[in-house]
Amino acid sequence: MGHYRSNLRDVEFNLFELLERDRLFGAQPYGDIDLDTAKFILREVDRLAREDLAASFEEADRHPPVYDPSTRSVTVTPEFGGAYKTWMDAEWWRLRVLPELGGTDAPNSLNWALAEFVLGANPALWTYVGMPTAARVVWRHGTERDRKIAQIGVEKRWGATMVLTEPDAGSDVGAGRTRAVPNDDGTWNIHGVKRFITAGEHDLADNILHLVLARPVGVDGVGGPGTKGLSLFLVPKFHFDPDTGELTGERNGVYANNVEKKMGMNVSTTCELTLGDDAPARGWLLGEVHDGIAQMFEVIEDARMMVGCKAIATLSSGYLNALDYAKQRVQGADLAQMSDKSAPRVTITRHPDVRRSLLTQKAFAEGMRSLVLYTASWQDEIAVKTAAGEDTALAEAVNDLLLPIVKGYGSERSWVVLGTESLQTFGGSGYLREYPIEQYVRDAKIDTVYEGTTAIQAQDLFFRKIVRNRSVALTHLLDEVKAFAAASDPASPITGERRLLGDAVSNVEAIVAKMTSDLAASKDESTGISGQARAQTLRALGSAQTTPEDLVRPGHVLPVRCPHVPRNAQDLVWDRMVRIVERAGCTPVAAACRLVHDSGDVLDDAAAEDFAATFGLALVSAPQRVRVLAAGA
């Protein structure tokens, strides 16, 4: 029996009982998959993962890919290569491919359920199968030329990568210095060094399509500083015939300098890539538009969802391995008979602390599985509403809110619980290679780091998904939880748990209110949050939909180009970022329009009313007194 322990029953419970995903199958846009087919796919991928994909898990870890400096190429261990071929030949990965590219429309909830099986059995497999996501992004944003490349990539089963990080530009992607220089034939030469590129070099596929962020030079109006100056380029490992996809045999100028030696995920090649050093690294500008970071973010979001799914897959298998071990391990007497030296020895499942530990693991594994599939169900709703021509704004906002939680919280809990509970259940045996748990712990640590560290996820969650969204998505989500918590049934065995859940919602609301208030009250214009300039933070939080009424909404950020605020109001420094910074007391709303100049002077009520009348700002009744600070740009 292999290392991987799946939980098909809990996956099906979440999909078809808790989330009622059965209603999607056979209906648009998923008319090609009925419910029976979906259940068959789940059972088959579960079997494939346990029996075939998991077989090389340990061997591939002990014998990682080999880098040949003479050819700058990488050879992957044959055992892992066999698992990769098995997965590709099974073709279930095509459920993630657009129908226009030869795939089948399937709900994301089904696809992420399948992903759990693969990621739990042999997580590195997923990192080498990047083409479904890359091809989707290229198809959606590309020209006819680009779309042809996407079709070829899927048909030829090429690999694909996301190439962002540089030695001096990790989380700060906007600091990237890789350059792109246009050629007369419409291609671009890419020059630079990229680091930590997953699956950046290998021999599992005939070609690799690199999606590279680079800064254009020599082109008016593009290539400026920061993330907005980055563009996205399609850079293949080998040159190919653009009509047939046949390789010309000529190597493009993108090479791996090494394969990193890592703590875990050893069979997944992590490379430093050099572009344009020994030979030109030629590529194409995606869509012939300079919108790289927005285009790449579709790939990033998919990767973050994958990381959260991997985290729960590893924790679930770790828990089930620990449970199997605990059921067999005989050690000590029952606690009630511990003083009786002749008492029979019992399995460690009888010991209270082991039971606590196993229940803790079960709670987090199954709870986070529900979180992943619940998030995926919102992705389903986006697709369903899009197909029906309905508004997707709320579904997109809730999905956006949940993604950093899936990635950040999921990875942290998995890593911690695997180490402090799952491994601990094995005692000293858990520290040995005889059992898979030590590899689980090593493989899980990276989940808290790549695709944005936990702190990066936290900033994204608060600043972009809560503050910038004005808590619309969060409020909707918490209202769902409140409704469940408030449901009264005296006979219910979970009445106490409902009360605790309601208390937790209140705590979340209080925490968010405090954080929002602190953000609004901060007057530190030099360092801001996490060392960023305050003005940068404010620009990131600004909304083009601001209305005059927002002037009396505490904690909201007003962009400088708001149409309701004329640019010629130089005396009030409106050409700088302004924001609401304080609320206190209950006064007439005229006081809500008090403005603070750079000098710190405050307009009196009459001046505030004159200002409102001059620039057409409505004075709306509000229970707050708000001051607006002209923040230095």
C-alpha positions as CSV (number, residue, x, y, z in Angstrom):
1,M,0.0,0.0,0.0
2,G,1.4,3.4,-1.0
3,H,1.8,6.4,1.3
4,Y,-1.3,8.3,0.1
5,R,-4.5,8.1,2.1
6,S,-7.4,9.9,0.3
7,N,-10.8,10.8,1.7
8,L,-13.2,10.3,-1.2
9,R,-16.2,10.2,1.1
10,D,-15.6,13.6,2.6
11,V,-14.9,15.1,-0.9
12,E,-18.2,13.7,-2.1
13,F,-20.0,15.0,1.0
14,N,-18.7,18.5,0.4
15,L,-19.5,18.5,-3.3
16,F,-22.9,16.9,-3.3
17,E,-24.4,17.3,0.1
18,L,-22.9,20.4,1.7
19,L,-22.4,22.5,-1.5
20,E,-25.0,20.9,-3.7
21,R,-22.8,20.9,-6.7
22,D,-24.9,18.1,-8.2
23,R,-27.2,20.7,-9.6
24,L,-24.5,21.9,-11.9
25,F,-23.9,18.7,-13.9
26,G,-25.9,18.4,-17.1
27,A,-26.8,22.1,-17.1
28,Q,-25.0,24.9,-18.8
29,P,-22.2,25.6,-19.1
30,Y,-21.4,22.0,-17.9
31,G,-23.8,20.2,-20.2
32,D,-21.2,17.6,-21.3
33,I,-20.8,16.1,-17.8
34,D,-23.7,14.5,-16.0
35,L,-23.7,13.7,-12.3
36,D,-22.9,10.0,-12.8
37,T,-20.0,10.9,-15.0
38,A,-18.7,13.3,-12.4
39,K,-18.8,10.7,-9.7
40,F,-17.1,8.2,-11.9
41,I,-14.3,10.7,-12.6
42,L,-13.8,11.3,-8.9
43,R,-13.6,7.6,-8.1
44,E,-11.2,6.9,-11.1
45,V,-8.8,9.8,-10.3
46,D,-8.9,8.8,-6.6
47,R,-7.9,5.2,-7.6
48,L,-5.3,6.5,-10.1
49,A,-3.7,8.7,-7.4
50,R,-3.5,6.0,-4.8
51,E,-2.4,3.2,-6.9
52,D,-0.2,4.8,-9.6
53,L,0.7,8.4,-9.1
54,A,1.8,7.9,-5.5
55,A,4.2,5.1,-6.3
56,S,7.2,7.3,-7.1
57,F,6.6,9.8,-4.3
58,E,9.5,8.5,-2.0
59,E,11.8,7.4,-4.8
60,A,11.6,10.8,-6.5
61,D,12.4,12.6,-3.3
62,R,15.5,10.5,-2.6
63,H,16.7,10.8,-6.2
64,P,16.0,14.4,-7.4
65,P,16.5,15.7,-10.9
66,V,20.0,15.9,-12.2
67,Y,21.4,19.1,-13.7
68,D,24.1,18.7,-16.5
69,P,26.1,21.9,-16.6
70,S,27.6,21.0,-20.0
71,T,24.2,21.0,-21.7
72,R,22.4,23.1,-19.1
73,S,19.7,20.6,-19.1
74,V,17.9,18.5,-16.4
75,T,17.0,14.8,-16.3
76,V,14.2,13.7,-14.1
77,T,14.2,10.3,-12.4
78,P,12.5,7.6,-14.6
79,E,10.1,6.5,-11.8
80,F,8.7,10.0,-11.6
81,G,8.7,10.3,-15.4
82,G,6.5,7.2,-15.5
83,A,4.0,8.8,-13.0
84,Y,4.0,12.0,-15.1
85,K,3.3,10.0,-18.3
86,T,0.5,8.0,-16.5
87,W,-1.2,11.3,-15.5
88,M,-0.8,12.9,-19.0
89,D,-2.1,9.7,-20.8
90,A,-5.1,9.5,-18.5
91,E,-6.0,13.0,-19.9
92,W,-8.1,14.1,-16.9
93,W,-6.1,17.3,-16.9
94,R,-8.1,18.3,-20.0
95,L,-11.0,19.0,-17.7
96,R,-9.0,22.2,-16.9
97,V,-8.5,23.1,-20.6
98,L,-10.8,25.5,-22.4
99,P,-13.2,23.7,-24.9
100,E,-11.7,26.0,-27.6
101,L,-8.4,24.3,-27.0
102,G,-9.7,20.7,-26.9
103,G,-10.8,20.5,-23.3
104,T,-14.1,20.0,-21.6
105,D,-16.0,22.5,-19.5
106,A,-16.1,21.2,-15.9
107,P,-16.9,23.0,-12.7
108,N,-13.9,24.3,-10.7
109,S,-15.3,22.5,-7.7
110,L,-14.8,19.2,-9.5
111,N,-11.4,20.2,-10.8
112,W,-10.1,21.2,-7.4
113,A,-11.4,18.0,-5.8
114,L,-9.5,16.1,-8.4
115,A,-6.5,18.3,-7.8
116,E,-6.5,17.3,-4.1
117,F,-6.0,13.6,-5.1
118,V,-3.1,14.4,-7.4
119,L,-1.5,16.9,-5.0
120,G,-1.8,14.5,-2.1
121,A,-0.4,11.5,-4.0
122,N,2.6,13.3,-5.7
123,P,2.4,17.1,-5.5
124,A,5.3,17.8,-7.9
125,L,3.2,16.3,-10.7
126,W,1.0,19.3,-10.7
127,T,3.9,21.7,-11.0
128,Y,5.0,20.2,-14.3
129,V,1.5,20.4,-15.8
130,G,1.3,24.1,-16.2
131,M,-0.1,24.3,-19.8
132,P,-3.9,24.2,-19.0
133,T,-3.6,27.5,-17.0
134,A,-1.1,29.1,-19.3
135,A,-3.1,28.2,-22.4
136,R,-6.2,29.6,-20.9
137,V,-4.6,32.9,-20.1
138,V,-2.9,33.1,-23.5
139,W,-6.2,32.3,-25.3
140,R,-8.2,34.9,-23.3
141,H,-5.6,37.7,-23.8
142,G,-3.8,36.8,-27.0
143,T,-3.9,37.6,-30.6
144,E,-4.6,34.9,-33.2
145,R,-0.9,34.2,-33.3
146,D,-0.9,33.7,-29.5
147,R,-4.0,31.6,-29.6
148,K,-2.3,29.3,-32.1
149,I,0.6,28.9,-29.7
150,A,-1.8,28.0,-27.0
151,Q,-3.5,25.3,-29.2
152,I,-0.1,23.9,-30.1
153,G,1.0,23.8,-26.5
154,V,-2.0,21.8,-25.4
155,E,-1.9,19.5,-28.4
156,K,1.8,18.8,-28.0
157,R,1.5,18.5,-24.2
158,W,4.2,21.1,-23.6
159,G,5.2,22.4,-20.2
160,A,4.6,25.9,-19.1
161,T,6.0,28.2,-16.4
162,M,5.3,31.5,-14.7
163,V,8.5,33.6,-14.6
164,L,8.3,36.5,-12.2
165,T,10.9,36.4,-9.5
166,E,14.4,37.8,-9.8
167,P,17.4,37.7,-7.4
168,D,16.6,41.2,-6.2
169,A,12.9,41.2,-6.9
170,G,11.0,38.6,-4.9
171,S,7.8,39.7,-3.3
172,D,8.5,43.2,-4.7
173,V,7.8,42.1,-8.2
174,G,7.7,45.7,-9.4
175,A,11.5,46.0,-8.8
176,G,12.2,43.5,-11.6
177,R,14.9,44.5,-14.0
178,T,14.6,42.0,-16.8
179,R,14.4,44.0,-20.1
180,A,12.5,43.4,-23.3
181,V,13.8,45.0,-26.5
182,P,11.6,45.0,-29.7
183,N,12.8,43.5,-32.9
184,D,11.8,44.5,-36.4
185,D,10.0,41.3,-37.0
186,G,7.6,41.8,-34.1
187,T,9.4,39.6,-31.7
188,W,11.2,40.8,-28.6
189,N,14.6,40.0,-27.1
190,I,14.4,39.3,-23.4
191,H,17.5,40.0,-21.2
192,G,17.8,39.2,-17.5
193,V,18.0,36.6,-14.8
194,K,15.0,35.0,-13.1
195,R,15.1,33.0,-9.9
196,F,13.0,30.3,-8.2
197,I,11.3,29.2,-11.4
198,T,9.3,26.0,-10.8
199,A,9.6,23.5,-13.5
200,G,11.9,25.9,-15.3
201,E,13.9,23.1,-17.0
202,H,13.2,19.3,-17.4
203,D,12.9,16.5,-19.9
204,L,9.3,15.5,-19.2
205,A,7.9,17.6,-22.2
206,D,9.4,18.3,-25.6
207,N,9.1,22.0,-25.1
208,I,8.4,24.5,-22.3
209,L,6.5,27.8,-22.8
210,H,7.8,30.4,-20.3
211,L,5.4,33.3,-19.4
212,V,7.9,36.0,-18.6
213,L,7.4,39.4,-17.0
214,A,9.9,41.9,-18.4
215,R,10.1,45.7,-18.7
216,P,10.1,47.0,-22.3
217,V,12.8,49.5,-23.2
218,G,13.0,51.9,-26.2
219,V,9.2,52.1,-26.6
220,D,7.4,55.3,-25.8
221,G,4.8,55.3,-23.1
222,V,5.5,51.8,-21.7
223,G,8.1,50.2,-19.4
224,G,7.9,52.6,-16.6
225,P,8.8,51.8,-12.9
226,G,6.8,49.5,-10.8
227,T,4.5,46.7,-11.7
228,K,2.6,48.8,-14.2
229,G,5.7,49.0,-16.3
230,L,5.9,45.2,-16.8
231,S,4.7,43.3,-19.8
232,L,4.1,39.6,-20.4
233,F,6.0,37.7,-23.0
234,L,5.8,34.2,-24.4
235,V,9.3,32.7,-24.5
236,P,9.7,29.1,-25.6
237,K,12.6,26.8,-24.6
238,F,12.9,25.6,-28.3
239,H,12.0,27.5,-31.4
240,F,9.2,25.9,-33.4
241,D,7.2,26.2,-36.6
242,P,4.3,28.6,-35.7
243,D,1.9,26.7,-38.1
244,T,2.6,23.1,-37.1
245,G,4.3,23.3,-33.8
246,E,7.1,21.1,-35.0
247,L,10.4,22.0,-33.2
248,T,13.1,23.4,-35.4
249,G,15.8,21.9,-33.2
250,E,17.2,25.4,-32.5
251,R,17.4,26.2,-28.8
252,N,16.1,29.6,-27.7
253,G,18.3,31.7,-25.5
254,V,16.7,30.8,-22.1
255,Y,18.8,28.4,-20.0
256,A,18.8,27.1,-16.5
257,N,21.9,27.9,-14.5
258,N,21.2,25.3,-11.8
259,V,18.6,23.3,-10.0
260,E,18.3,24.4,-6.4
261,K,18.9,21.9,-3.6
262,K,15.9,22.2,-1.3
263,M,14.4,21.1,2.0
264,G,11.5,19.5,0.3
265,M,9.6,19.1,-3.0
266,N,12.9,17.8,-4.3
267,V,11.6,16.3,-7.6
268,S,10.1,19.6,-8.6
269,T,12.9,21.5,-10.3
270,T,13.4,25.0,-9.0
271,C,15.7,26.9,-11.4
272,E,17.6,30.1,-11.9
273,L,17.0,31.0,-15.6
274,T,19.2,33.3,-17.7
275,L,17.6,34.9,-20.7
276,G,19.5,36.4,-23.6
277,D,23.0,35.7,-22.2
278,D,24.7,33.3,-24.6
279,A,22.1,33.7,-27.4
280,P,19.0,35.9,-27.9
281,A,15.9,34.9,-25.9
282,R,13.2,35.7,-28.4
283,G,9.5,35.9,-27.5
284,W,6.2,37.5,-28.3
285,L,4.3,40.2,-26.4
286,L,1.0,38.6,-25.2
287,G,-1.9,40.2,-27.0
288,E,0.4,42.9,-28.3
289,V,-0.6,45.0,-25.3
290,H,1.5,46.1,-22.3
291,D,-0.6,44.8,-19.4
292,G,1.6,42.2,-18.0
293,I,0.8,42.2,-14.3
294,A,-2.9,42.0,-14.9
295,Q,-2.5,39.2,-17.4
296,M,-0.1,37.3,-15.1
297,F,-2.4,37.6,-12.1
298,E,-4.7,35.1,-13.6
299,V,-1.9,32.6,-13.4
300,I,-0.9,33.7,-9.9
301,E,-4.4,33.3,-8.6
302,D,-4.6,29.8,-10.0
303,A,-1.3,29.0,-8.4
304,R,-2.4,30.3,-5.0
305,M,-5.5,28.2,-5.1
306,M,-3.3,25.2,-6.0
307,V,-1.1,25.9,-3.0
308,G,-4.0,25.9,-0.6
309,C,-5.3,22.7,-2.2
310,K,-1.9,21.1,-1.8
311,A,-1.7,22.1,1.8
312,I,-5.0,20.4,2.7
313,A,-4.2,17.3,0.6
314,T,-1.0,16.8,2.5
315,L,-2.5,17.4,5.9
316,S,-5.4,15.1,5.2
317,S,-3.1,12.3,4.1
318,G,-0.9,13.0,7.1
319,Y,-3.8,12.8,9.5
320,L,-5.1,9.5,8.0
321,N,-1.6,8.0,8.1
322,A,-1.3,9.1,11.8
323,L,-4.8,7.6,12.4
324,D,-3.8,4.2,10.9
325,Y,-0.6,4.2,12.9
326,A,-2.4,5.1,16.2
327,K,-4.9,2.3,15.6
328,Q,-2.0,-0.3,15.4
329,R,0.5,1.1,17.9
330,V,0.2,-0.6,21.3
331,Q,1.7,1.4,24.1
332,G,0.9,1.7,27.8
333,A,-2.3,0.9,29.7
334,D,-5.6,2.7,29.6
335,L,-5.5,5.9,31.7
336,A,-8.0,4.5,34.1
337,Q,-5.7,1.6,34.8
338,M,-2.4,3.3,34.6
339,S,-1.4,2.4,38.2
340,D,-2.1,-1.3,37.5
341,K,1.2,-2.8,36.2
342,S,-0.7,-5.9,35.1
343,A,-3.3,-4.1,33.1
344,P,-3.5,-5.0,29.4
345,R,-1.6,-2.7,26.9
346,V,-3.8,-0.7,24.6
347,T,-3.5,1.1,21.3
348,I,-2.6,4.7,21.6
349,T,-6.0,5.7,20.3
350,R,-7.1,5.1,23.9
351,H,-4.9,7.8,25.3
352,P,-6.6,11.2,25.8
353,D,-3.9,13.3,24.4
354,V,-3.6,11.2,21.2
355,R,-7.3,11.4,20.8
356,R,-7.1,15.2,21.2
357,S,-4.4,15.3,18.6
358,L,-6.2,13.1,16.1
359,L,-9.4,15.1,16.4
360,T,-7.4,18.4,15.9
361,Q,-5.9,17.0,12.7
362,K,-9.3,15.8,11.5
363,A,-10.9,19.2,12.3
364,F,-8.4,21.2,10.3
365,A,-8.1,18.7,7.4
366,E,-11.8,18.4,6.9
367,G,-12.5,22.1,7.7
368,M,-9.9,23.3,5.2
369,R,-11.2,20.9,2.5
370,S,-14.6,22.5,2.9
371,L,-12.9,26.0,2.6
372,V,-11.2,25.0,-0.6
373,L,-14.3,23.5,-2.2
374,Y,-16.5,26.3,-0.9
375,T,-14.2,28.8,-2.6
376,A,-14.3,26.7,-5.8
377,S,-18.1,26.8,-5.6
378,W,-17.9,30.6,-6.0
379,Q,-15.7,30.1,-9.0
380,D,-18.5,27.8,-10.4
381,E,-21.0,30.6,-9.8
382,I,-18.8,33.0,-11.8
383,A,-18.8,30.6,-14.7
384,V,-22.6,29.9,-14.5
385,K,-23.5,33.6,-14.3
386,T,-21.1,34.5,-17.1
387,A,-22.8,31.9,-19.3
388,A,-26.2,33.2,-18.5
389,G,-25.2,36.8,-19.0
390,E,-25.7,37.7,-15.4
391,D,-23.8,40.0,-13.1
392,T,-20.7,38.3,-11.6
393,A,-19.5,41.2,-9.4
394,L,-20.4,39.6,-6.0
395,A,-19.2,36.2,-6.9
396,E,-15.9,37.5,-8.1
397,A,-15.5,39.6,-5.0
398,V,-16.2,36.7,-2.6
399,N,-13.8,34.5,-4.6
400,D,-11.1,37.2,-4.4
401,L,-11.7,37.5,-0.6
402,L,-11.4,33.8,0.0
403,L,-8.2,33.2,-2.2
404,P,-5.7,34.6,0.3
405,I,-7.4,32.7,3.1
406,V,-7.2,29.5,1.2
407,K,-3.6,30.0,0.4
408,G,-2.4,31.8,3.6
409,Y,-4.4,30.2,6.3
410,G,-4.4,26.8,4.6
411,S,-0.6,26.6,4.2
412,E,0.1,27.9,7.7
413,R,-2.3,25.5,9.4
414,S,-1.2,22.5,7.3
415,W,2.5,23.1,8.1
416,V,2.0,23.6,11.8
417,V,-0.5,20.8,12.3
418,L,1.6,18.3,10.3
419,G,4.6,19.0,12.5
420,T,3.1,19.4,15.9
421,E,0.3,16.8,15.7
422,S,0.6,14.4,12.7
423,L,4.3,13.7,13.1
424,Q,4.0,13.7,16.9
425,T,1.4,10.9,16.8
426,F,4.2,8.6,15.4
427,G,6.5,9.5,18.2
428,G,10.2,8.9,17.3
429,S,9.1,6.8,14.3
430,G,7.7,9.9,12.7
431,Y,11.2,11.4,12.5
432,L,12.4,8.5,10.4
433,R,12.2,8.0,6.7
434,E,10.4,4.7,7.3
435,Y,7.2,6.7,7.3
436,P,6.0,9.4,4.9
437,I,5.2,12.0,7.5
438,E,8.7,13.5,7.6
439,Q,8.6,14.1,3.9
440,Y,5.1,15.6,4.2
441,V,6.5,18.1,6.7
442,R,9.4,19.0,4.4
443,D,7.2,19.3,1.4
444,A,4.6,21.4,3.2
445,K,6.8,24.2,4.4
446,I,7.2,25.8,1.0
447,D,3.4,26.3,0.9
448,T,3.8,29.2,3.3
449,V,6.4,30.8,1.2
450,Y,5.8,30.6,-2.6
451,E,3.1,32.4,-4.5
452,G,3.3,35.1,-1.9
453,T,4.3,34.6,1.8
454,T,1.6,34.5,4.5
455,A,2.3,38.1,5.3
456,I,1.8,39.1,1.7
457,Q,-1.5,37.2,1.7
458,A,-2.5,39.0,4.9
459,Q,-1.9,42.4,3.3
460,D,-3.8,41.4,0.2
461,L,-6.7,40.2,2.3
462,F,-7.0,43.4,4.4
463,F,-6.0,46.2,2.0
464,R,-7.4,44.9,-1.3
465,K,-10.1,42.4,-0.4
466,I,-11.6,44.1,2.6
467,V,-10.8,47.9,2.6
468,R,-10.7,48.5,-1.1
469,N,-13.9,46.3,-1.5
470,R,-15.5,48.4,1.3
471,S,-16.2,45.0,3.0
472,V,-18.9,44.1,0.6
473,A,-17.7,40.6,0.1
474,L,-16.8,40.1,3.8
475,T,-20.2,41.3,4.9
476,H,-21.9,38.9,2.5
477,L,-19.8,36.0,3.8
478,L,-20.3,36.9,7.4
479,D,-24.0,37.2,6.9
480,E,-24.1,33.7,5.6
481,V,-22.3,32.5,8.7
482,K,-24.5,34.6,11.0
483,A,-27.6,33.1,9.5
484,F,-26.3,29.6,10.1
485,A,-25.2,30.4,13.7
486,A,-28.5,32.0,14.5
487,A,-30.7,29.1,13.3
488,S,-32.5,28.0,16.4
489,D,-33.2,24.3,17.1
490,P,-33.3,23.5,20.8
491,A,-32.9,19.8,20.0
492,S,-29.9,20.3,17.8
493,P,-26.7,18.7,19.2
494,I,-24.6,21.6,17.9
495,T,-26.5,24.5,19.6
496,G,-23.4,25.3,21.7
497,E,-21.2,25.2,18.6
498,R,-23.6,27.6,16.8
499,R,-23.2,30.1,19.7
500,L,-19.5,29.8,19.5
501,L,-19.6,30.4,15.8
502,G,-21.7,33.5,16.3
503,D,-19.2,34.8,18.9
504,A,-16.4,34.2,16.4
505,V,-18.2,36.3,13.8
506,S,-18.6,39.1,16.3
507,N,-14.9,38.9,17.0
508,V,-14.0,39.0,13.3
509,E,-16.2,42.1,12.9
510,A,-14.6,43.8,15.9
511,I,-11.1,43.0,14.6
512,V,-11.8,44.4,11.1
513,A,-13.4,47.5,12.6
514,K,-10.4,48.1,14.8
515,M,-7.9,47.6,11.9
516,T,-9.9,49.8,9.6
517,S,-10.1,52.5,12.3
518,D,-6.4,52.3,12.9
519,L,-5.7,52.6,9.2
520,A,-7.9,55.7,9.0
521,A,-6.3,57.3,12.1
522,S,-2.7,56.8,11.1
523,K,-0.9,60.0,10.3
524,D,2.4,58.4,9.6
525,E,3.1,59.7,6.1
526,S,6.7,58.4,5.8
527,T,6.7,54.7,6.5
528,G,3.1,53.5,6.4
529,I,2.2,49.8,6.6
530,S,5.1,47.3,6.2
531,G,7.5,50.1,5.3
532,Q,5.6,51.2,2.2
533,A,5.2,54.9,1.6
534,R,1.8,55.9,2.8
535,A,1.0,57.5,-0.6
536,Q,1.6,54.1,-2.3
537,T,-0.7,52.4,0.1
538,L,-3.4,54.9,-0.5
539,R,-3.2,54.7,-4.3
540,A,-3.5,50.9,-4.0
541,L,-6.6,51.3,-2.0
542,G,-8.3,54.0,-4.1
543,S,-11.5,53.4,-5.9
544,A,-12.7,55.0,-9.1
545,Q,-16.3,54.6,-8.0
546,T,-16.1,57.1,-5.1
547,T,-19.1,59.3,-4.7
548,P,-19.6,62.5,-2.7
549,E,-21.4,60.5,0.0
550,D,-18.1,58.6,0.6
551,L,-16.7,61.8,2.1
552,V,-18.6,60.9,5.3
553,R,-17.8,57.2,5.2
554,P,-15.1,56.6,7.8
555,G,-12.1,54.7,6.6
556,H,-12.7,55.1,2.9
557,V,-10.0,56.3,0.6
558,L,-10.6,58.9,-2.0
559,P,-8.5,58.9,-5.2
560,V,-7.1,62.2,-6.4
561,R,-8.8,62.0,-9.8
562,C,-12.3,61.5,-8.4
563,P,-14.7,63.2,-10.9
564,H,-16.5,64.8,-8.0
565,V,-13.4,66.7,-7.0
566,P,-12.2,69.3,-9.5
567,R,-8.5,69.2,-10.3
568,N,-8.3,73.0,-10.1
569,A,-9.0,73.1,-6.4
570,Q,-5.3,73.8,-5.8
571,D,-6.0,75.7,-2.6
572,L,-7.2,72.5,-1.0
573,V,-4.4,70.4,-2.6
574,W,-6.8,68.0,-4.3
575,D,-4.1,67.1,-6.8
576,R,-2.6,65.1,-3.9
577,M,-4.1,61.9,-2.5
578,V,-6.7,62.6,0.2
579,R,-8.2,60.3,2.7
580,I,-10.5,60.2,5.6
581,V,-8.4,59.8,8.8
582,E,-10.6,60.4,11.8
583,R,-14.1,60.0,13.1
584,A,-15.4,61.1,16.5
585,G,-18.7,62.3,18.0
586,C,-22.0,63.2,16.4
587,T,-22.1,66.6,14.8
588,P,-23.9,68.3,11.9
589,V,-22.7,66.9,8.6
590,A,-21.2,70.2,7.6
591,A,-18.4,69.3,10.0
592,A,-17.9,66.1,8.1
593,C,-16.4,68.2,5.3
594,R,-13.7,69.9,7.4
595,L,-10.5,69.7,5.5
596,V,-6.9,69.7,6.7
597,H,-4.4,71.7,4.7
598,D,-0.7,70.8,4.6
599,S,-0.4,73.6,7.2
600,G,-2.8,71.7,9.5
601,D,-5.5,74.5,9.5
602,V,-9.1,73.3,9.7
603,L,-11.9,74.9,7.7
604,D,-14.8,76.0,9.9
605,D,-18.3,74.9,9.2
606,A,-19.2,77.9,7.0
607,A,-16.1,77.4,4.9
608,A,-16.9,73.7,4.6
609,E,-20.4,74.5,3.4
610,D,-18.9,77.0,0.9
611,F,-16.6,74.4,-0.4
612,A,-19.4,71.9,-0.8
613,A,-21.5,74.4,-2.7
614,T,-18.7,75.5,-4.9
615,F,-17.8,72.0,-6.1
616,G,-21.2,70.4,-6.0
617,L,-20.7,68.1,-3.1
618,A,-23.8,66.8,-1.4
619,L,-24.0,67.2,2.4
620,V,-25.7,64.0,3.6
621,S,-26.8,63.3,7.2
622,A,-24.3,61.1,9.0
623,P,-23.5,60.3,12.6
624,Q,-19.8,60.9,12.2
625,R,-17.5,63.9,12.2
626,V,-14.8,63.2,9.6
627,R,-11.6,65.1,8.8
628,V,-9.9,64.7,5.4
629,L,-6.1,64.8,5.3
630,A,-4.2,66.0,2.3
631,A,-1.6,63.2,2.2
632,G,1.7,64.0,0.5
633,A,2.0,62.2,-2.8
